[in-house]
Amino acid sequence: MTAIRIETTIDSDTLHLPQLKPLVGKSVEIIVREMSQHAHELENGSWASPLAGSVIEYRDPFAPALSPDDWEANR
């Protein structure tokens, strides 16, 4: 199954989507939903993930959450 995500602004009732060329002649499902501007747009107008900038640094991302001595399985 091929999935193609296209983010665009609709300015008429006719859409031209050249990204769909590989699917011409195939059965597809088309879903159109309005995006929340507040959730995806930054103050300067550029688009980003809602979590962009939320993590400042990873000190040791692969360290265990608990010491191995605290694990019940090791007793």
C-alpha atoms as one frame of an Amber mdcrd trajectory, in Angstrom:
protein
   0.000   0.000   0.000   1.341   3.402  -0.969   0.545   6.449   1.157   1.180
   9.983  -0.042   0.718  12.983   2.237   0.278  16.373   0.599  -0.027  19.586
   2.596  -1.412  22.432   0.528  -3.737  25.389   0.696  -6.944  25.007  -1.255
  -7.669  28.083  -3.345 -10.384  26.638  -5.603 -12.623  23.600  -5.954 -10.223
  22.060  -8.494  -6.985  20.457  -7.286  -3.920  19.671  -9.400  -1.801  17.079
  -7.564   1.093  15.849  -9.715   2.384  13.817  -6.731  -0.396  11.313  -7.428
   0.942  10.346 -10.872   2.205   6.900  -9.646  -1.358   6.032  -8.577  -3.103
   6.884 -11.855  -5.351   3.981 -12.840  -5.423   2.460  -9.333  -8.270   2.470
  -6.808  -7.544   4.952  -4.020  -9.226   6.466  -0.986  -9.101  10.251  -0.751
  -9.574  11.978   2.606  -9.411  15.760   2.957  -9.342  17.311   6.414  -8.657
  20.806   7.629  -5.378  21.259   9.487  -5.243  23.194  12.717  -3.195  26.336
  12.012  -2.432  26.833  15.700  -0.928  23.367  16.159   1.479  23.509  13.207
   2.398  27.115  12.482   5.099  29.020  14.341   4.958  32.737  14.980   7.224
  33.499  12.007   4.939  31.561   9.654   7.213  28.553   9.075   5.869  25.041
   9.618   7.255  22.655  12.230   6.348  19.737  14.427   4.387  20.638  17.568
   7.267  19.105  19.578  10.036  20.987  17.764  12.372  22.569  20.279  10.815
  20.811  23.284  13.948  18.755  24.105  17.027  20.800  24.833  19.582  18.006
  25.326  19.914  14.272  25.976  22.472  13.528  28.642  22.474   9.724  28.286
  19.502   8.504  26.241  20.506   4.830  26.411  21.079   4.676  30.176  18.603
   2.524  32.127  15.889   4.375  34.032  16.800   2.437  37.181  20.020   0.942
  38.436  20.258  -2.822  37.688  20.504  -3.366  41.476  16.957  -1.996  41.811
  15.452  -4.446  39.317  13.218  -7.082  40.871  14.418  -9.667  38.322  18.036
  -9.335  39.507  17.251 -10.247  43.142
